[in-house]
Amino acid sequence: MDIKFVKYTRIFLEKSSEWLNDNEIKKLTMTPKFSQKVQSEWFENLENRTDYYIWGIEYNNIPIGAVGLKHIDYESAEAEYFGYIGEKELWGKGIGKSMMLYIQNRAEMLGIKMIYLRVADYNLRAINLYKKMGYLIIGKDGYVIKMGKKIVK
């Protein structure tokens, strides 16, 4: 499988708007409503941020999703993982594992020692992946499960 992690460009921004407005993906990723204006402003400020990194995911040179780290706290060496595959026909093909490995490597490069994530309790496919990748449940708030993993070299 030819998976590449690339710079998150305006092409990914436009595709992400489409993907994250799909009802199923919106529910699985717990994405709140957002406007094009807010999304565009967010994109314009990405290059100036050190607390948020995002990469596009390509499969055979076609944009299929995004992955990143947010809420990066260099003092506590923690960051929150997020990611999604917008092209549903590619779900269940092992891309999620590649995403997790990529982010773990990036986190190590940034000096992050703990990655955590939030996942809906009904997103069983994601929960199973996270458990296989060594993430443990560290909390729950309503239907949102918080999972974490220590990064050790």
N, C-alpha and C positions, 0 to 999 in steps of 0.2 A: 504494500500500500504506500503510495507516494504522498505522505503528509508533510507539510512544511509549516513552520511558524514564522510569520512575516510581519513587517510593520503594519500597524492598524491604520489604513488609509481611508479616505473619504468613501471609497468603494465599499469597504467593510462597514462604515457608518451607515450607508444607505441600505445595505443588505441587513444589518442588525435591526434597523428600524422595521423592516419587513418581517424578519424572524420574530422579534420580540413583541410584535403586534398580533402574531398568530395566537389564537386563544389557548391552544394546548401548550405551546412553548411558554407563553406568558404565565400560565398557571404553574408549570413545572419549575420555572426559574423565579417565581414570585416577583415578577417585574411589575412595578407600579406604572400607572399611566404616565406618559411623557409626551411633550410637544416637540415638533421639529425644531423650534427655536431653542428650547432648553438643550436638546441633543446637540445642536450645532454649536452652542456656546460651550458645552462640555468638551466637545471635540477640539475646539480652538484653543482651549487651555491645557490640553494633555501634555504638550511638550514642556510646559513650565512646571509640571508636578513631579514630586519625588515620593509621594505617598500613594501613587496609583500608576500601574503599568498594565498595558493591554497589548496583546498581539493578535493578529488575524491568523486564522487557520485555513490553509489551502489543501485541497485534495486534487491531484492532477492539474494543478495551477488554477483551480476554480475556488473562489471563496466559499467556505462551508460553515464558518463559525468564528468564535473568539474566545480568548482565555486570558486571565490576568490575575494580578494581585492588587488588592486595594486595602485601605486603612493600614498602610505600612507604618509601623511604629519602630523606628530604629533603636530607640532606647530600650524597649522591652524585647526587641528582635522578633516581633510577631507581625503577621500579615494575614489577610483574609483572601482565600482562593475564590475565584468565580470562573465559570466557563459554560459555553453552550455550543451545541452543534445545531445549526439552523436548518440544515438539509436533512429532513426526517428519514429519507431512504438510507442514510448512512448511520443511523442509530443502531447500536448493537454490533458494530463492526470492529470494536477494539480501539477506536479513536480516543475515547475517554481516557483510557490507560496512557496513551501517548501524551495527552494533554496534562495529566497529573505528573508524569515523569518530567515533562518539560518545565512545568511550574516549580517542581521541587528543585530542579537544577538551577533555575533562575533565582529562586529564593536563597539557595546556598551562596550564589554569586553576590547577592545583596547583603549577606550576613544574617539572614533571617533564620531563627532557630526553631520557630513554631509556626505552622500554618494551621489556620482554622477555616471552617466553612459553615455555611448555613444551608440547610436543605429541608424541603417540605417532607413531612412524614409519609406522604402518599407517593413520593418520587422514589419508588423502590429500586428501580434500575440504578439510579445514581447512588443511593445508600449502599447497595451491594458492591458497587465499584469502589466507593470510598473505604468500605470495610476491607475489601481485598487489598487495597493500597496501604493498609495499616492505620487508617483513621479510626479513632475511638469516639464514642458519644461522650461529650463533656457537659451537655446541658440540653434543656428543652424549654421552650416558651410557646405554649399553645401547640400549634401544629408544626412549629419550626424547631428542627433538631440542630444543635451545634455540635460539630465534630472537630477533632484536632489531631495533629500529628507532630511530634518532635522531629526535627530534621537533624540527623547526625551524620557527620562525614565518616 
